[in-house]
Structure formats: structure tokens, C-alpha cells
């Protein structure tokens, strides 16, 4: 009986990991609630409620957070142009991306990258 109970709690966790991993792998794509719900095998209504209750954000906001996290990593670890980073994380328009980045982080992507380089320089002095 205990095994069956742990299977019940493991299945939703596995499903959630599967969905969030898939979202990360398809970051540059426009993901719809219906796509995600279909992958989870539930209705859009149930998926949206379950995801928000479990993650703490609706799927669309979670996707934005994933995109911004990836963009920050690319700004830190690469010399890609802003337009290339925007495209890499699913934004066609670099100015839309920059506006969203600034709203979320309090600075523009270029200011973010420059602050990282300044911090590195001050550490090496």
C-alpha cells in the first residue's frame, strides 16, 4: 500500500519535471497553454491551476522567467549581440526583449553585462 501511495506523489513530480524540462528545451518557441496541457494529459483549466499551484507562477510567467534566466547566462558567458540573445531566448524584437529584461531586473541587458565586467575587473585589481 505504501508503494502505491509514493507512486501517486512521484507521478505529478515526474510530470512537472518533464513539462518544465520540455519548456526549457523549447525556450525560443511560442508555447501555448493547450500545448502544455496536452503534454501533461489534462485540460487547459486543470493544467493552469496545477502548474500555478505547484510552481507558484502561471506557465506564461514561468516561461518568461526561464527566458530571462537564460538571457542572463548568455550575457554573462558569451559576447553575443543583444539581438542574437533575444532570438536565442524567443524574442524576435530586441527592444521588446530589452524592455522586459529591464522591467524584471531593473537594468538594461547591456547595463547588466557591463556591470558583470566591471565586477570582474574590480576583483582582479
Legacy VTK file of the C-alpha trace (Angstrom):
# vtk DataFile Version 3.0
C-alpha trace
ASCII
DATASET POLYDATA
POINTS 125 float
0.000 0.000 0.000
2.834 2.419 0.811
4.458 1.824 -2.581
1.223 2.757 -4.297
0.999 5.947 -2.247
4.554 7.020 -3.143
3.801 6.318 -6.829
0.928 8.779 -6.584
3.185 11.566 -5.329
6.025 10.676 -7.700
3.872 10.808 -10.853
2.914 14.511 -10.548
6.525 15.403 -9.670
7.806 13.461 -12.669
5.185 15.059 -14.907
6.130 18.511 -13.640
9.858 17.897 -14.238
9.037 16.594 -17.684
6.969 19.684 -18.548
9.464 22.205 -17.151
12.370 20.447 -18.889
10.444 20.488 -22.154
9.745 24.210 -21.664
13.479 24.847 -21.174
14.357 22.857 -24.293
11.797 24.803 -26.359
12.524 28.216 -24.872
12.707 30.060 -28.176
9.302 28.761 -29.267
5.937 30.311 -28.538
4.339 27.822 -26.167
0.598 27.709 -25.730
-1.366 26.589 -22.733
-3.072 23.995 -24.917
0.314 22.503 -25.942
1.437 22.248 -22.346
-1.859 20.823 -21.133
-1.804 18.245 -23.912
1.727 17.181 -22.921
0.527 16.799 -19.333
-2.588 14.901 -20.427
-5.066 17.215 -18.712
-7.398 20.057 -19.642
-6.041 23.576 -20.001
-8.017 24.648 -16.927
-6.608 21.874 -14.748
-3.102 22.263 -16.106
-3.046 26.012 -15.459
-4.315 25.581 -11.881
-1.967 22.658 -11.154
1.074 24.413 -12.616
0.416 27.682 -10.800
-0.254 25.918 -7.504
2.899 23.786 -7.831
5.386 26.286 -9.307
3.909 29.478 -7.918
3.639 31.131 -11.334
1.328 30.640 -14.305
3.013 28.837 -17.222
3.411 32.043 -19.244
5.207 33.829 -16.402
7.371 30.774 -15.772
8.391 30.784 -19.434
9.361 34.458 -19.171
11.428 33.698 -16.052
13.188 30.842 -17.877
13.908 33.110 -20.828
15.326 35.841 -18.616
17.492 33.361 -16.705
18.916 32.033 -19.971
19.454 35.575 -21.260
21.388 36.479 -18.111
23.557 33.417 -18.535
24.220 34.311 -22.193
25.058 37.884 -21.213
27.494 36.541 -18.598
29.113 33.783 -20.602
29.104 34.965 -24.217
29.798 38.011 -26.345
26.652 37.534 -28.423
24.914 40.669 -29.629
21.683 41.631 -27.924
19.595 40.712 -30.982
21.164 37.238 -31.034
20.428 36.737 -27.339
16.868 37.982 -27.811
16.363 35.490 -30.650
18.008 32.680 -28.679
15.511 33.102 -25.855
12.437 33.509 -28.046
12.080 37.221 -28.768
12.004 38.442 -32.353
12.257 42.079 -31.358
15.328 43.083 -29.339
13.640 46.208 -27.976
10.731 44.148 -26.580
13.272 41.834 -25.001
15.267 44.749 -23.549
12.103 46.324 -22.121
11.064 43.073 -20.467
14.591 42.461 -19.181
14.725 45.943 -17.668
11.306 45.557 -16.063
12.370 42.266 -14.458
15.946 43.127 -13.451
15.963 46.898 -13.059
18.628 47.392 -15.729
19.024 47.007 -19.456
20.745 43.894 -20.827
23.768 45.988 -21.842
23.984 47.564 -18.370
23.712 44.081 -16.847
26.575 42.798 -18.984
28.695 45.874 -18.282
28.130 45.567 -14.518
29.371 41.973 -14.676
32.536 43.033 -16.475
33.108 45.864 -14.014
32.733 43.424 -11.107
35.229 41.052 -12.718
37.713 43.877 -13.255
37.438 45.059 -9.644
38.097 41.505 -8.448
41.281 41.216 -10.487
42.741 44.520 -9.255
LINES 1 126
125 0 1 2 3 4 5 6 7 8 9 10 11 12 13 14 15 16 17 18 19 20 21 22 23 24 25 26 27 28 29 30 31 32 33 34 35 36 37 38 39 40 41 42 43 44 45 46 47 48 49 50 51 52 53 54 55 56 57 58 59 60 61 62 63 64 65 66 67 68 69 70 71 72 73 74 75 76 77 78 79 80 81 82 83 84 85 86 87 88 89 90 91 92 93 94 95 96 97 98 99 100 101 102 103 104 105 106 107 108 109 110 111 112 113 114 115 116 117 118 119 120 121 122 123 124
